[in-house]
Amino acid sequence: MRFDSPPDLPRAHGYSQVVTVPAGTQVWVSGQVGSEPDGGTPPGIEAQTRLAFRNLGRALASAGASWEGVFKLTIFVTDIAAVPTVRRVRDEFVRTGAPPASSLVAVRALVRPELLIEIEAVALVS
């Protein structure tokens, strides 16, 4: 994979503007939320973000992929003020030297009222 932020685009803060992926197998992971398998959801954006990223990691592993292969993240949050916390937790999981292309969208609500974040990923299967 090649990660790039061309100089003729606005400066990217913590993400790559463009990721070029060689021919190969990809996995597209549906949005993962900060809930346990039994449906329990911890309070607070930091706990939910960390759990959503852990769930995403498990989903990637089930398809033969890993965080190394992630080249695109889409993150939905219910409160834009959560962005610094989301970025800090995200950096515990992604390669910060070559971060994936990313989009972060503030939404009015997610599928359940207690949910604060949902994360999708696209990755190469190793």
C-alpha positions, 0 to 999 in steps of 0.5 A: 500500500502507498499512503500519500497526502499530496502537497496540493491538497489541504494538510491532513491532520492524522490521516492520509488523503490517498491510499493506493491499494495493489490488486488483492483481496479486500475486506469491508467491515460493517460499522462496529459499535462500543458494545459487548457481545451480550449487548452491554454498552459502557458509558462514555465516549472513551470506553465506547471508542476503545471497545468499538476499535477492539470489536473492529479488530476482531472482525478484521481477524475473522476475515484474515486481516489485521490493523496493518492492512487497514487503509480506510476508516469511516467514523460516526460520532454523535458529538463532534466534541469527542474528536480529540478522544476518538483520535487519541484512542484510534492511534492506539490501534492504527499505524500512526506513521502511515495512517489510513484514509479516514472520514469522521462524520457527526450524526444526530444518533446511531441505531441505539440511543446509548451508542456514541460511536460507530466505526467502519473499515476497509482492509487488505487481507494478508 
